[in-house]
Amino acid sequence: METEIATNHSTLTLVSAKAFLIAHPVGIAIVSGVAVGAGTYFLMNKFLKKKEQEKPVEA
C-alpha cells in the first residue's frame, strides 16, 4: 500500500499547525482566546454601527 505525502504548501502549513496545537495545549488556549476576542470585537462593531445608523439626525 502506497503512502501519500503532502507536498502542497498550504497543506504542509495546515498539518504543521495541527501538530503544534495538538502538542502544545497553551497554543490551543492562545488561538482560542484570539478567536473569541476577534469574534466579540467584530460582533460588537456590527451592532454598534447598526444603532448609530438608526438614530435620527437632529438639525
N, C-alpha and C positions, 0 to 999 in steps of 0.2 A: 504494500500500500504506500502510495507516494504522500509526502508531506508538503503542503503548500507553504511558502514563506512570503510574508507580507513585504513587498518592496516599494509600495506606494508611499510617498512622503506623509500624506495625511493619515494613512493607516498606521504607519510607524509612530507618528505623534500620538494618535489615539491610544494605541497599545501601550506606549510608554507612560502616558498619563494615567491609564487604568492601573498599571503596575505600581506607579507611585502612590496612588490613592489607596490601593489595597495594602501596600507595605507600610504606609505611614498614616495612622489614624489622625494625627494632628493635621495633616494635609486635608483630610476629609472635613474636619471641623472648620478649617480656614476657607475652603472652597464653598462649603455650605453657608457659612456666615456671609461671604461675599454675595452669594446668590440671593439670600434672603434680604440683605441690605439693598442690593440693586433693585430687586423686585419691589420692595417697600418704597424706595425713592421714586421709581417710575410711576407707581400707582398713586402716590401722594401728589405728584406733579399733575397727573391726569385729572384727578378730582379737584384739585385747587384751581386749575385752569378753567374747568367747567363752571365752577362757582363764580369766578371773576367775569366770565362772559355773560352769565345770567343776570348780573346786576345792571339795572338801568343807569345810564349815564345822566347825571344831573348837570344842567347848564347854569 
